[in-house]
Amino acid sequence: MSDEQRCPLCHGAGFVHPLMPDGSPDYAKVVPCRCRVSTLSRAKQSHLERYSNLGYLAHYTFDTMRPDGRAGGSEVFRTAYSKARAYAEKPEGWLVLLGPAGSGKTYLACAIANAMVARGEAAFYVSTADLLDHLRGAFNPESGVSYDDLFEQVKNVKLLVLDDVRLEGATPWAREKLEQILNHRYNLRLPSVITTDIEEGDLDVRLSDRLLDAEFCSICVVAKPRVSGMDILELPKGLKQETFENFDYGRVELSLEDRQNLQTAYTLAVEFAADPEGWLVFQGRNGCGKTHLAAAIANYRMSKGQPVLFLVVADLLDYLRSAFGPESRISYSKVFEEVKQCPLLILDDFGEQASTPWARSKLFQLINYRYNARLPMVVTMEQSLEQIEVRFGSRFADPRFNTVFEIRAPHYNLDVDDGRADRRG
């Protein structure tokens, strides 16, 4: 650094002696110079984002969420949204979010964690299945993370978000680990957000003893239980308005290149909807319009009386896990076969949610079956094909059967009423 570029206060050292009340330097102490404050702040924020383990869930925020839920018009969800937002501002005790798969409880839980991180406080998100897989893997001598470090992090982090908690069907070892974590945080009164699809009256007694402590835990129903569970296989009401007619690929604020890119994506989607063959894979950042186009394909096909399954991948995996449980009233094999063999399948937000061996196995079974059977499919993802597992990427990238298109446009929808971006994919 040249003399001209050096800070006149610290002369490039990055630290200064604070001033005492009389205005003289306190040589016994050092503090960051103001020239370093912004750099240190950015470094701290970057560290908190990595530490949070939110990954692709970092865009799950209150500002990107409809207060009445994805389906719209739900008073139950509006109440849950308000409680979650209030908890995010002042996290105390435990907030327990109850609801069936696809109800939005994970979205709310992640929004709380993201709010904490945004204001410079530590939060850690993990699904129960992932946590147990990671703890088992940490016993491996070749693991890059020690078991003790991971276990202590989960036990003592300022805010823990533990997603999809259930003890039914868990091994004795898994039950013991979960109970140790929950007991530790309960006894130390550490803020925690817990989501589960188990109804309040059916909670395992070892969970209910803690979760039903009204002075410390607040139980919030995100959505009412489903009668059959099959409604997850329907197009969410909030996406029924996404059509080709209201997809704007000629946005004036975009560059000519971006408008041409969006128009090409639109044309591919229209052509696919008219005659679904092979796979159409839309890749692009969150909010670029890929989910709108996928929903438009579904709406067009359904308007012609053709069957379509539109599934958010995270919701699908939640649903399959709940159907797989020994006490489930839903046939796991029936649902999985229906998804595998449906005439047109749309998988939205494919990516890092397939992090556990079980989830990767189920998704690969599904993808591989439809690939070998040459069944039409639409997939949206934020990651590039190089960033996902090779066995998935190789099937998506097969030019004999698939079309992969990257949408490069920025956020597609703008909420004119309040000026915020509606960050739908």
C-alpha positions in Angstrom: 0.0 0.0 0.0 1.4 3.4 -1.0 1.7 6.2 1.5 -1.1 8.1 -0.3 -3.5 5.1 0.2 -2.7 4.6 3.9 -5.3 5.7 6.4 -4.3 8.9 8.2 -5.5 7.5 11.5 -3.9 4.1 11.7 -1.3 4.5 8.9 -2.2 1.1 7.4 -2.1 -0.8 10.7 -5.9 -1.4 10.8 -6.1 -0.7 14.6 -5.9 2.4 16.8 -5.7 3.2 20.5 -9.1 4.4 21.7 -9.3 7.9 23.3 -9.7 8.3 27.1 -12.2 10.9 28.5 -9.4 13.5 28.6 -8.8 13.0 24.8 -5.4 11.2 25.2 -4.8 7.8 23.6 -5.3 4.7 25.8 -2.2 2.8 25.0 -3.3 -0.2 27.0 -6.1 -1.0 24.4 -6.5 -1.3 20.7 -9.7 -1.2 18.6 -10.3 -1.6 14.9 -9.8 1.6 13.0 -12.8 3.0 11.2 -11.2 2.2 7.9 -11.5 -1.5 8.8 -15.0 -1.4 10.2 -16.8 -2.1 6.9 -14.4 -4.8 5.9 -14.7 -6.5 9.3 -18.5 -6.2 9.1 -18.6 -7.8 5.7 -16.3 -10.6 6.9 -18.5 -11.2 10.0 -21.6 -11.3 7.8 -20.0 -13.8 5.4 -19.0 -16.0 8.4 -22.5 -16.0 9.8 -24.0 -16.9 6.5 -21.7 -19.9 6.1 -22.2 -20.9 9.7 -26.0 -20.8 9.4 -26.0 -23.9 7.1 -28.9 -22.3 5.2 -27.3 -22.6 1.8 -30.0 -22.4 -0.9 -32.6 -21.6 1.8 -31.0 -18.2 2.3 -33.7 -16.7 0.1 -36.5 -17.9 2.4 -37.2 -14.6 4.1 -40.3 -12.8 5.3 -40.0 -10.3 2.5 -40.2 -13.1 -0.2 -43.1 -14.9 1.5 -46.8 -14.3 1.1 -48.3 -13.6 4.6 -51.3 -15.7 3.7 -49.3 -18.7 2.4 -48.3 -20.0 -0.9 -51.9 -21.2 -1.7 -53.3 -17.8 -0.5 -56.2 -16.9 1.7 -55.3 -19.0 4.7 -56.1 -17.3 8.0 -54.2 -20.1 9.9 -51.1 -19.4 7.9 -51.5 -15.6 8.4 -51.5 -16.1 12.2 -48.4 -18.4 12.0 -46.7 -15.8 9.8 -47.3 -13.1 12.4 -46.1 -15.2 15.3 -43.0 -16.3 13.4 -42.1 -12.7 12.5 -42.6 -11.5 16.1 -40.4 -14.4 17.3 -37.7 -13.4 14.7 -37.5 -10.0 16.2 -37.1 -11.3 19.8 -36.3 -15.0 19.9 -37.1 -16.3 23.4 -38.1 -19.8 24.4 -39.1 -22.4 21.7 -41.4 -21.9 18.8 -42.9 -25.1 17.5 -44.4 -25.0 14.0 -46.9 -27.8 13.3 -48.2 -28.6 9.9 -48.4 -31.2 7.1 -45.7 -31.5 4.4 -45.8 -28.5 2.1 -47.6 -26.2 4.5 -44.8 -23.7 4.7 -43.4 -24.4 8.1 -39.9 -24.9 6.9 -40.1 -21.5 5.0 -41.2 -19.8 8.2 -38.4 -21.4 10.2 -35.8 -20.4 7.7 -37.1 -16.9 7.5 -36.6 -16.6 11.2 -33.0 -17.9 10.9 -32.3 -15.5 8.0 -33.6 -12.6 9.9 -31.2 -13.4 12.7 -28.2 -13.7 10.3 -29.2 -10.4 8.6 -28.8 -8.5 11.8 -25.5 -10.1 12.7 -26.6 -12.8 15.1 -25.7 -16.5 14.9 -28.3 -19.1 13.8 -28.0 -22.7 12.6 -30.4 -24.6 10.4 -30.5 -28.3 10.0 -33.1 -30.9 9.2 -33.3 -33.8 11.7 -32.5 -36.4 9.0 -29.4 -34.4 7.9 -28.2 -33.9 11.4 -28.3 -37.6 12.3 -26.6 -38.5 9.0 -23.9 -35.9 9.7 -23.4 -37.1 13.3 -23.1 -40.7 12.1 -20.7 -39.6 9.4 -18.6 -37.6 11.9 -17.7 -40.9 13.6 -15.7 -41.8 10.4 -12.0 -41.1 11.0 -11.8 -39.5 7.5 -14.6 -37.1 8.3 -13.7 -33.4 7.9 -15.9 -32.5 10.9 -15.4 -34.0 14.4 -18.4 -35.4 16.1 -17.9 -33.4 19.2 -17.6 -30.1 17.3 -20.8 -30.7 15.4 -22.7 -31.9 18.4 -21.6 -28.9 20.6 -22.5 -26.5 17.8 -26.0 -27.8 17.6 -26.4 -27.9 21.3 -25.2 -24.4 22.1 -25.8 -22.2 19.0 -27.7 -19.0 19.9 -30.7 -20.0 17.7 -31.2 -23.5 16.5 -33.7 -24.3 13.7 -34.4 -28.1 13.8 -36.5 -29.1 10.9 -38.8 -32.1 10.6 -38.4 -33.5 14.1 -39.9 -36.9 14.6 -39.0 -39.9 16.9 -41.4 -42.4 15.4 -39.5 -45.2 13.7 -36.1 -43.7 14.8 -33.4 -46.0 16.1 -32.5 -45.9 19.8 -29.2 -44.1 18.9 -31.1 -41.4 17.0 -33.7 -41.0 19.8 -30.9 -40.6 22.3 -29.0 -38.0 20.3 -32.2 -35.9 19.7 -33.2 -36.1 23.3 -29.7 -35.0 24.4 -29.9 -32.0 22.2 -33.4 -31.0 23.1 -32.9 -31.6 26.8 -29.7 -29.5 26.8 -31.3 -26.6 25.1 -34.4 -26.9 27.2 -32.5 -26.9 30.5 -30.4 -23.9 29.4 -33.4 -22.1 28.0 -31.8 -21.6 24.6 -34.0 -20.3 21.8 -35.0 -22.9 19.3 -37.4 -23.3 16.3 -38.8 -26.8 15.8 -40.9 -28.0 12.9 -42.8 -31.2 12.7 -45.7 -32.7 10.7 -46.9 -34.7 13.8 -50.2 -33.4 15.2 -50.0 -32.0 18.8 -52.0 -34.9 20.3 -49.7 -37.5 18.6 -46.4 -36.1 19.8 -44.0 -38.7 21.4 -44.2 -38.3 25.2 -40.5 -37.6 25.3 -41.1 -34.6 23.0 -44.4 -33.5 24.4 -43.0 -33.1 28.0 -40.8 -30.3 26.6 -42.9 -28.9 23.8 -46.1 -28.6 25.9 -44.4 -26.4 28.5 -46.6 -23.4 27.9 -44.4 -21.0 29.8 -41.4 -21.8 27.6 -42.8 -23.2 24.3 -45.3 -21.7 21.9 -47.0 -24.2 19.6 -48.1 -22.7 16.3 -50.2 -24.5 13.8 -49.2 -23.5 10.3 -51.9 -25.5 8.4 -54.6 -27.8 9.3 -54.0 -31.6 8.8 -54.9 -33.0 5.4 -57.6 -35.6 5.2 -55.8 -37.8 2.7 -52.5 -36.1 2.0 -53.0 -36.4 -1.7 -53.6 -32.7 -2.2 -49.8 -32.1 -2.3 -50.0 -33.6 -5.8 -52.2 -30.7 -7.0 -50.8 -27.5 -8.4 -50.6 -25.0 -5.5 -53.4 -22.4 -5.8 -50.8 -19.5 -5.8 -49.4 -20.9 -9.1 -52.7 -21.3 -10.9 -52.4 -17.6 -12.0 -49.0 -18.1 -13.6 -49.7 -18.4 -17.3 -48.0 -17.8 -20.6 -50.3 -14.8 -21.1 -48.9 -12.9 -18.1 -45.3 -13.8 -18.5 -43.5 -10.6 -19.5 -40.3 -11.4 -21.5 -40.2 -7.9 -22.9 -39.4 -6.0 -19.7 -38.2 -2.6 -20.5 -35.6 -2.4 -17.7 -33.7 -5.4 -19.1 -30.9 -5.3 -21.5 -31.6 -6.5 -25.1 -29.6 -9.6 -24.4 -31.6 -10.4 -21.3 -34.9 -9.8 -23.1 -33.9 -12.2 -25.9 -32.8 -14.7 -23.3 -36.2 -14.6 -21.6 -38.1 -14.8 -24.9 -36.1 -17.9 -25.8 -37.0 -19.5 -22.5 -40.7 -18.5 -23.1 -40.6 -20.1 -26.6 -39.1 -23.3 -25.3 -41.8 -23.5 -22.6 -44.7 -22.8 -25.1 -43.3 -25.4 -27.5 -42.9 -28.0 -24.7 -46.4 -27.4 -23.4 -47.9 -28.0 -26.8 -46.2 -31.3 -27.2 -44.3 -32.6 -24.1 -41.4 -34.8 -25.1 -38.1 -35.3 -23.3 -37.1 -33.1 -20.4 -37.0 -29.3 -20.2 -34.5 -28.1 -17.6 -34.6 -24.4 -16.6 -31.6 -23.3 -14.6 -31.2 -19.8 -13.2 -31.0 -17.6 -10.1 -33.9 -17.3 -7.7 -36.6 -15.0 -9.1 -35.6 -15.2 -12.8 -39.0 -16.6 -13.9 -38.3 -20.3 -14.2 -41.1 -21.4 -11.8 -43.6 -19.1 -13.6 -42.8 -20.9 -16.9 -43.0 -24.3 -15.3 -46.3 -23.4 -13.7 -47.5 -22.0 -17.1 -46.7 -25.4 -18.7 -48.7 -27.1 -16.0 -51.7 -24.7 -16.3 -51.7 -25.1 -20.1 -51.7 -28.9 -20.0 -54.4 -29.0 -17.4 -56.6 -26.6 -19.4 -56.4 -29.3 -22.1 -57.6 -31.9 -19.7 -54.1 -33.5 -19.4 -52.8 -34.8 -16.1 -49.8 -33.0 -14.5 -48.0 -33.3 -11.2 -46.3 -30.0 -10.1 -44.1 -30.7 -7.0 -41.6 -28.6 -5.1 -38.8 -31.1 -4.4 -38.5 -30.2 -0.7 -42.2 -30.7 -0.3 -42.1 -34.0 -2.2 -39.4 -35.4 0.1 -41.3 -34.2 3.2 -44.4 -35.9 1.9 -42.5 -39.2 1.1 -40.9 -39.2 4.6 -44.3 -38.8 6.3 -45.9 -41.5 4.1 -42.9 -43.8 4.9 -43.7 -43.6 8.6 -45.1 -46.8 10.3 -48.2 -44.9 11.5 -48.9 -43.1 8.2 -52.4 -43.5 6.8 -51.0 -42.8 3.3 -49.6 -45.5 1.1 -45.9 -44.7 0.4 -45.6 -47.1 -2.5 -48.8 -45.9 -4.1 -47.7 -42.2 -4.0 -44.2 -42.9 -5.2 -45.4 -45.0 -8.1 -47.9 -42.2 -9.0 -45.1 -39.7 -9.1 -42.8 -42.0 -11.1 -45.3 -42.8 -13.7 -47.4 -39.7 -14.2 -47.6 -38.5 -17.8 -45.9 -35.2 -17.1 -44.0 -34.4 -13.9 -42.7 -30.9 -13.0 -40.0 -30.8 -10.3 -39.5 -27.3 -8.9 -36.4 -26.1 -7.0 -34.3 -29.2 -7.5 -31.0 -29.0 -5.7 -29.3 -29.1 -2.3 -32.4 -30.4 -0.5 -31.3 -33.8 -1.6 -28.6 -33.9 1.0 -29.3 -37.1 2.9 -28.5 -40.5 1.5 -32.2 -41.4 1.8 -33.3 -38.3 -0.1 -30.7 -38.7 -2.8 -31.7 -42.4 -3.2 -35.4 -41.5 -3.6 -34.7 -38.7 -6.0 -32.4 -40.8 -8.1 -34.9 -43.7 -8.2 -37.4 -41.2 -9.5 -35.1 -39.5 -12.0 -33.6 -42.7 -13.3 -37.0 -44.4 -13.8 -38.4 -41.5 -15.8 -35.1 -41.3 -17.8 -35.2 -44.9 -18.7 -38.9 -44.8 -19.5 -38.5 -41.6 -21.5 -41.3 -39.9 -19.6 -41.6 -36.1 -20.0 -40.5 -33.9 -17.2 -39.8 -30.2 -16.4 -37.1 -29.4 -13.8 -36.2 -26.0 -12.4 -33.0 -25.4 -10.4 -30.7 -22.7 -9.2 -27.5 -24.7 -9.5 -25.7 -25.5 -12.7 -25.4 -29.1 -13.9 -21.8 -29.0 -12.8 -22.8 -28.3 -9.2 -25.1 -31.2 -8.7 -24.3 -34.9 -8.3 -22.8 -36.5 -11.5 -25.5 -39.2 -11.7 -28.2 -36.6 -11.8 -26.3 -34.2 -14.0 -25.5 -36.8 -16.6 -29.2 -37.6 -17.1 -30.2 -33.9 -17.2 -27.5 -33.1 -19.7 -28.2 -35.9 -22.2 -28.8 -33.9 -25.5 -30.6 -36.8 -27.1 -33.5 -36.5 -24.7 -33.2 -33.2 -22.8 -33.1 -29.4 -23.3 -31.2 -27.4 -20.7 -31.6 -23.7 -20.7 -30.1 -21.1 -18.4 -32.3 -18.0 -17.7 -29.9 -15.1 -17.1 -32.5 -12.4 -16.3 -32.7 -10.8 -12.8 -35.8 -11.0 -10.6 -38.8 -11.5 -12.8 -41.7 -10.2 -10.7 -41.8 -6.8 -9.0 -44.4 -6.0 -6.5 -45.6 -2.6 -7.7 -47.6 -1.9 -4.5 -44.6 -1.9 -2.1 -41.6 -1.9 -4.5 -40.2 -5.1 -3.2 -39.1 -8.0 -5.4 -41.4 -11.0 -5.4 -38.7 -13.6 -5.6 -40.5 -16.4 -7.2 -38.3 -18.7 -9.3 
